[in-house]
Amino acid sequence: MANFGLMILFIFFSLGIIYGAHYFIYFSLVKFFAIESGNLKISLAVAFFVLPIFFVISSILIRYFHNVFANSLYFLSSLWLGIATTLFFLLVSAWLIYGLARLVHLPINLQFIGILVLVLTLVFSVYGVWSAYHPRIKEIKVAIKNLPIEWQGKKVIQISDVHLGHVLSKSFFEKLIAQINAQNPEAVFVTGDLFDGMGDGFEYVAEEIDKISAPSGVFFVTGNHETYFGLDNVYKFLNSSKIKIFHNDLVNLNGLQIIGINYPDRFQTIDLKKTIREVAGFDSAKPSILLFHTPFDIPSVKESGISLELCGHTHGGQIFPGGILTNLIYHGYDRGLHMEGDFSQYTSVGAGVWGPTMRTFAQPEIVVIDLERK
């Protein structure tokens, strides 16, 4: 009951922020463009009131109806939230510029600033949508202490946060698999949120996974969206494929320990250090790669003797200024490679999107890791 109450409180808090931001956009546009027409003001006010409601309605519909109307409404309404976020922060910047200009007595044209804000919003939004559908290849080199000779010079790939569902579906996944195979990886690691958490008809996922060419295998740990989707659904769609699903265990591949820790179920927590140490057969003195969805409690992972940890979850912020927030929340481990002595950690910004189909801050990526002996 307490968890339900917190959820309701969170929903109302989120709606408060969303409507507060929309009011700010409405107020700013009226001021910048000197809108005096009562009818136009009412039309704008109604539009900014209705648009967030469409997102709420579409989020409900998409869970029960899988058709063109529901999919399109969800895509457009969630896209608007991304556009509105960009517009909001550009307007904040515009007001700051206007305030500074007034402070130093510089003449400034509010309508010109307003037009510039709208043009920049359009440019960023178009780029963001394009970026969402074009994951890049991100190559990094990681040196692992006592890496077995069989793994020296080999490539492994990490993909995370693909979020397959109503927006990113089979065609997107097919292209992603083709990009992976073009890199000739020895192994592929999927660090959670392969599924978006809603939808059906995911039989194609197993078919595409089986097209991955990786001699040492494909490995998977769950993310938070797998818990929303339901683990039974996840396993139903993946069990028929060749993918290895971890259950807080490990696989020893020619002397390299691959450990997979699943994301805790909803309303549960995890003692990461304790969980790692309880993995049967884990030897902290031997080289290892840990797959875990979130860059959580990094010091404990380091103390556990892990050589390399691969995470995702953060999306690198996805839309500005999200990256600033994720950097604060995850203490700088929200994206990129971090090397600390014999321990390395990489957080992928993900290959897909959640919510708005936009990437204005961190272009999606397929991470190609060149393994070296340290």
C-alpha positions as CSV (number, residue, x, y, z in Angstrom):
1,M,0.0,0.0,0.0
2,A,2.8,2.4,0.9
3,N,4.5,1.7,-2.5
4,F,1.2,2.4,-4.3
5,G,0.9,5.7,-2.4
6,L,4.5,6.7,-3.4
7,M,3.7,5.8,-7.0
8,I,0.6,8.1,-7.0
9,L,2.6,10.9,-5.4
10,F,5.4,10.5,-8.0
11,I,2.8,10.7,-10.8
12,F,1.3,13.9,-9.5
13,F,4.8,15.3,-8.9
14,S,5.8,14.5,-12.4
15,L,2.6,16.0,-13.9
16,G,3.2,19.1,-11.8
17,I,6.7,19.5,-13.3
18,I,5.4,18.8,-16.8
19,Y,2.6,21.3,-16.6
20,G,4.8,23.9,-14.9
21,A,7.2,23.6,-17.8
22,H,4.4,23.9,-20.3
23,Y,3.1,27.1,-18.6
24,F,6.6,28.6,-18.8
25,I,6.7,27.8,-22.5
26,Y,3.3,29.4,-23.0
27,F,4.2,32.5,-21.0
28,S,7.5,32.9,-22.8
29,L,6.0,32.6,-26.3
30,V,3.3,35.1,-25.5
31,K,6.0,37.6,-24.2
32,F,8.6,37.0,-26.9
33,F,6.1,37.3,-29.8
34,A,3.9,40.0,-28.1
35,I,0.8,37.9,-28.6
36,E,-2.3,40.0,-27.7
37,S,-5.1,38.2,-29.4
38,G,-7.3,36.6,-26.8
39,N,-8.3,33.7,-29.2
40,L,-4.7,32.9,-29.9
41,K,-3.8,32.9,-26.3
42,I,-6.6,30.5,-25.5
43,S,-5.6,28.3,-28.4
44,L,-2.1,28.1,-27.1
45,A,-3.2,27.5,-23.6
46,V,-5.5,24.7,-24.6
47,A,-2.8,23.1,-26.8
48,F,-0.2,23.1,-24.0
49,F,-2.8,21.7,-21.6
50,V,-3.9,18.9,-23.9
51,L,-0.5,17.7,-25.3
52,P,0.7,16.2,-21.9
53,I,-2.7,14.5,-21.5
54,F,-2.2,12.8,-24.9
55,F,1.0,11.3,-23.6
56,V,-0.7,9.9,-20.5
57,I,-3.6,8.5,-22.7
58,S,-1.2,7.0,-25.3
59,S,0.9,5.4,-22.6
60,I,-2.2,3.6,-21.3
61,L,-3.5,2.7,-24.8
62,I,-0.2,1.3,-25.9
63,R,-0.3,-1.3,-23.2
64,Y,-3.6,-2.7,-24.4
65,F,-3.8,-1.9,-28.1
66,H,-1.2,-2.7,-30.7
67,N,-2.3,-0.9,-33.8
68,V,-1.3,2.0,-36.0
69,F,-3.4,4.6,-34.1
70,A,-2.1,3.7,-30.7
71,N,1.5,3.5,-31.9
72,S,1.3,6.8,-33.8
73,L,-0.3,8.6,-30.8
74,Y,2.4,7.3,-28.5
75,F,5.2,8.2,-30.9
76,L,4.0,11.7,-31.5
77,S,3.0,12.6,-27.9
78,S,6.3,11.3,-26.5
79,L,8.2,13.1,-29.2
80,W,6.4,16.3,-28.2
81,L,7.8,15.8,-24.6
82,G,11.3,15.7,-26.1
83,I,10.7,18.8,-28.2
84,A,9.1,20.6,-25.2
85,T,12.2,19.8,-23.1
86,T,14.5,21.2,-25.7
87,L,12.2,24.3,-26.1
88,F,12.0,24.8,-22.4
89,F,15.8,25.0,-21.8
90,L,16.3,27.1,-24.9
91,L,13.7,29.6,-23.6
92,V,15.4,29.6,-20.2
93,S,18.7,30.5,-22.0
94,A,16.8,33.2,-23.9
95,W,15.5,34.8,-20.8
96,L,19.0,34.8,-19.3
97,I,20.4,36.4,-22.4
98,Y,17.6,39.0,-22.3
99,G,18.2,39.7,-18.6
100,L,22.0,40.2,-19.2
101,A,21.3,42.5,-22.1
102,R,19.0,44.6,-20.0
103,L,21.5,44.7,-17.2
104,V,24.2,46.2,-19.5
105,H,21.7,48.4,-21.4
106,L,22.1,46.6,-24.7
107,P,19.2,46.9,-27.1
108,I,17.6,43.5,-27.8
109,N,14.7,42.3,-30.0
110,L,12.5,39.8,-28.1
111,Q,10.8,38.6,-31.3
112,F,14.2,37.9,-32.9
113,I,15.2,35.8,-29.8
114,G,11.9,34.0,-30.0
115,I,12.4,33.1,-33.7
116,L,15.9,32.0,-33.0
117,V,14.7,29.7,-30.1
118,L,12.1,28.1,-32.4
119,V,14.6,27.6,-35.2
120,L,17.2,26.0,-32.8
121,T,14.4,23.8,-31.3
122,L,13.5,22.5,-34.8
123,V,17.2,21.9,-35.7
124,F,17.9,20.1,-32.4
125,S,14.7,18.0,-32.6
126,V,15.3,16.9,-36.2
127,Y,18.9,16.0,-35.3
128,G,17.6,14.2,-32.2
129,V,15.2,12.0,-34.2
130,W,17.9,11.2,-36.8
131,S,20.4,10.3,-34.1
132,A,17.9,8.0,-32.3
133,Y,17.8,5.7,-35.4
134,H,21.6,5.8,-36.1
135,P,23.6,4.1,-33.4
136,R,27.4,4.6,-33.9
137,I,30.2,2.2,-33.4
138,K,32.2,3.3,-30.3
139,E,35.6,1.6,-30.0
140,I,37.5,1.4,-26.7
141,K,40.6,-0.5,-25.5
142,V,40.6,-2.2,-22.1
143,A,43.7,-3.8,-20.5
144,I,42.9,-6.6,-18.2
145,K,45.4,-8.0,-15.7
146,N,46.4,-11.6,-16.5
147,L,44.1,-11.8,-19.5
148,P,44.4,-15.3,-21.0
149,I,46.4,-15.5,-24.2
150,E,43.2,-16.8,-26.0
151,W,41.6,-13.4,-25.4
152,Q,44.4,-11.1,-26.3
153,G,43.5,-8.9,-29.3
154,K,40.0,-10.2,-29.4
155,K,36.9,-8.0,-29.7
156,V,33.8,-8.2,-27.6
157,I,30.7,-6.1,-28.0
158,Q,28.4,-4.5,-25.5
159,I,24.9,-3.3,-26.4
160,S,22.5,-1.9,-23.8
161,D,19.1,-0.2,-23.5
162,V,17.9,-1.2,-27.0
163,H,14.2,-0.8,-25.8
164,L,12.5,-2.9,-28.4
165,G,8.8,-2.2,-28.4
166,H,6.3,-0.1,-30.3
167,V,8.7,2.5,-31.6
168,L,12.0,0.7,-32.1
169,S,11.1,-2.7,-33.5
170,K,12.2,-5.4,-35.9
171,S,13.7,-3.3,-38.6
172,F,15.8,-1.3,-36.1
173,F,17.0,-4.6,-34.5
174,E,17.9,-6.1,-37.8
175,K,20.1,-3.1,-38.6
176,L,21.7,-3.3,-35.1
177,I,22.5,-7.0,-35.6
178,A,24.1,-6.3,-39.0
179,Q,26.3,-3.6,-37.4
180,I,27.3,-6.0,-34.7
181,N,28.2,-8.8,-37.1
182,A,30.3,-6.4,-39.3
183,Q,32.7,-6.0,-36.3
184,N,33.4,-9.8,-36.1
185,P,33.1,-10.0,-32.3
186,E,34.3,-12.9,-30.2
187,A,31.4,-12.4,-27.8
188,V,28.4,-10.1,-27.4
189,F,27.1,-8.8,-24.0
190,V,23.6,-7.4,-23.6
191,T,23.4,-5.4,-20.4
192,G,19.7,-5.0,-19.9
193,D,16.6,-3.2,-21.2
194,L,16.5,-5.1,-24.4
195,F,12.8,-4.8,-24.2
196,D,10.9,-1.5,-23.6
197,G,8.5,-3.0,-21.0
198,M,5.4,-3.2,-23.1
199,G,4.1,-4.7,-26.3
200,D,3.8,-8.2,-27.8
201,G,4.9,-10.0,-30.9
202,F,8.6,-10.2,-30.0
203,E,9.2,-13.6,-31.7
204,Y,11.5,-11.9,-34.1
205,V,14.0,-11.1,-31.2
206,A,15.1,-14.7,-30.9
207,E,15.4,-15.1,-34.7
208,E,17.6,-12.0,-34.9
209,I,19.7,-13.0,-31.9
210,D,20.5,-16.3,-33.6
211,K,21.9,-14.4,-36.5
212,I,24.6,-12.9,-34.4
213,S,28.0,-14.3,-35.3
214,A,30.0,-14.6,-32.1
215,P,32.0,-17.8,-31.5
216,S,32.1,-17.5,-27.7
217,G,28.4,-16.7,-27.4
218,V,25.8,-14.0,-26.7
219,F,25.1,-13.1,-23.0
220,F,22.3,-11.3,-21.3
221,V,21.3,-9.7,-18.0
222,T,18.0,-8.1,-17.2
223,G,17.5,-4.4,-16.7
224,N,14.7,-2.5,-14.9
225,H,12.5,-2.5,-18.0
226,E,12.6,-6.3,-18.1
227,T,11.0,-6.3,-14.6
228,Y,8.3,-4.0,-15.9
229,F,7.7,-6.2,-18.9
230,G,7.6,-9.3,-16.7
231,L,10.5,-11.8,-16.5
232,D,8.3,-14.6,-17.6
233,N,7.6,-12.7,-20.9
234,V,11.3,-11.9,-21.3
235,Y,12.3,-15.6,-20.9
236,K,9.5,-16.7,-23.1
237,F,10.9,-14.7,-26.0
238,L,14.6,-15.4,-25.3
239,N,14.6,-19.0,-24.3
240,S,14.2,-20.2,-27.8
241,S,17.4,-18.4,-28.9
242,K,21.1,-19.2,-28.3
243,I,21.5,-16.4,-25.9
244,K,22.8,-17.2,-22.4
245,I,20.6,-15.7,-19.8
246,F,22.4,-15.1,-16.5
247,H,20.8,-15.7,-13.2
248,N,23.5,-14.3,-10.9
249,D,26.0,-16.8,-12.0
250,L,29.1,-17.1,-14.3
251,V,30.5,-18.7,-17.3
252,N,34.2,-19.5,-17.6
253,L,35.4,-18.8,-21.2
254,N,39.0,-20.0,-21.7
255,G,40.1,-18.6,-18.4
256,L,38.0,-15.4,-18.5
257,Q,35.1,-15.2,-16.0
258,I,31.9,-13.7,-17.4
259,I,29.6,-12.9,-14.5
260,G,26.0,-11.7,-14.9
261,I,24.0,-10.1,-12.1
262,N,20.3,-9.4,-12.9
263,Y,18.5,-6.2,-12.0
264,P,16.5,-6.6,-8.8
265,D,12.8,-7.1,-9.1
266,R,10.5,-4.1,-8.5
267,F,10.5,-2.7,-5.0
268,Q,13.6,-4.9,-4.1
269,T,17.2,-3.8,-3.4
270,I,20.5,-5.6,-4.0
271,D,23.7,-5.8,-2.0
272,L,26.0,-5.9,-5.0
273,K,29.2,-6.9,-3.2
274,K,27.5,-9.7,-1.3
275,T,25.8,-11.0,-4.5
276,I,29.1,-11.0,-6.5
277,R,30.9,-12.9,-3.7
278,E,28.1,-15.5,-3.6
279,V,28.4,-16.3,-7.3
280,A,29.4,-19.9,-7.4
281,G,32.9,-20.4,-8.7
282,F,33.9,-16.8,-8.8
283,D,37.6,-16.2,-8.1
284,S,38.6,-12.6,-7.5
285,A,42.2,-13.4,-8.3
286,K,41.3,-14.3,-11.9
287,P,40.3,-12.0,-14.8
288,S,36.6,-11.2,-15.0
289,I,34.0,-9.2,-16.8
290,L,30.8,-8.3,-14.8
291,L,27.6,-7.5,-16.6
292,F,25.2,-5.4,-14.5
293,H,22.6,-3.0,-15.8
294,T,23.2,0.1,-13.6
295,P,26.5,1.9,-12.6
296,F,25.5,1.4,-9.0
297,D,27.9,1.2,-6.0
298,I,31.0,1.1,-8.1
299,P,33.4,1.0,-5.1
300,S,31.9,-2.3,-4.0
301,V,32.4,-3.8,-7.5
302,K,36.0,-2.7,-7.5
303,E,36.6,-4.1,-4.0
304,S,35.1,-7.5,-5.2
305,G,38.0,-8.0,-7.5
306,I,36.2,-7.5,-10.8
307,S,38.5,-6.7,-13.8
308,L,35.9,-5.0,-16.0
309,E,32.3,-4.0,-15.3
310,L,29.9,-3.2,-18.2
311,C,26.8,-1.2,-17.4
312,G,24.0,0.8,-19.2
313,H,20.7,2.3,-17.9
314,T,21.6,6.0,-17.9
315,H,21.2,6.7,-21.7
316,G,23.9,9.4,-21.1
317,G,21.0,11.7,-20.3
318,Q,19.5,11.2,-23.8
319,I,18.1,14.8,-24.1
320,F,19.8,17.9,-22.7
321,P,20.2,18.6,-19.8
322,G,19.7,15.0,-18.8
323,G,23.4,14.3,-18.9
324,I,24.0,16.8,-16.1
325,L,21.5,15.0,-13.9
326,T,22.8,11.5,-14.6
327,N,26.4,12.7,-14.0
328,L,25.3,13.9,-10.5
329,I,23.2,10.8,-9.7
330,Y,25.8,8.3,-10.7
331,H,28.8,10.3,-9.4
332,G,30.5,10.6,-12.9
333,Y,30.0,7.0,-13.8
334,D,27.0,7.7,-16.0
335,R,28.8,7.3,-19.3
336,G,32.2,6.3,-20.8
337,L,35.3,4.4,-19.7
338,H,36.8,4.7,-16.2
339,M,40.1,3.0,-15.3
340,E,41.3,2.8,-11.7
341,G,44.3,0.5,-11.1
342,D,43.4,-3.0,-12.2
343,F,39.7,-2.2,-12.3
344,S,37.9,-0.8,-15.4
345,Q,34.3,0.3,-15.8
346,Y,32.3,1.3,-18.8
347,T,28.8,2.7,-18.9
348,S,27.2,2.6,-22.3
349,V,24.8,5.4,-23.3
350,G,22.7,2.7,-24.9
351,A,21.6,1.7,-28.4
352,G,18.0,2.7,-28.2
353,V,15.7,5.3,-26.6
354,W,13.1,5.5,-23.9
355,G,10.2,7.9,-24.0
356,P,10.8,10.6,-26.7
357,T,12.4,9.1,-29.9
358,M,15.2,11.7,-29.7
359,R,18.9,11.7,-28.8
360,T,20.0,15.3,-28.6
361,F,22.7,14.7,-25.9
362,A,24.2,11.3,-26.4
363,Q,24.2,9.5,-29.7
364,P,23.3,5.8,-29.3
365,E,26.2,3.4,-29.5
366,I,27.4,-0.2,-30.1
367,V,30.5,-0.6,-27.9
368,V,33.4,-2.5,-29.4
369,I,35.9,-3.4,-26.8
370,D,39.4,-4.4,-27.8
371,L,40.8,-6.6,-25.0
372,E,44.5,-6.4,-24.1
373,R,46.7,-8.0,-21.5
374,K,47.9,-5.8,-18.7
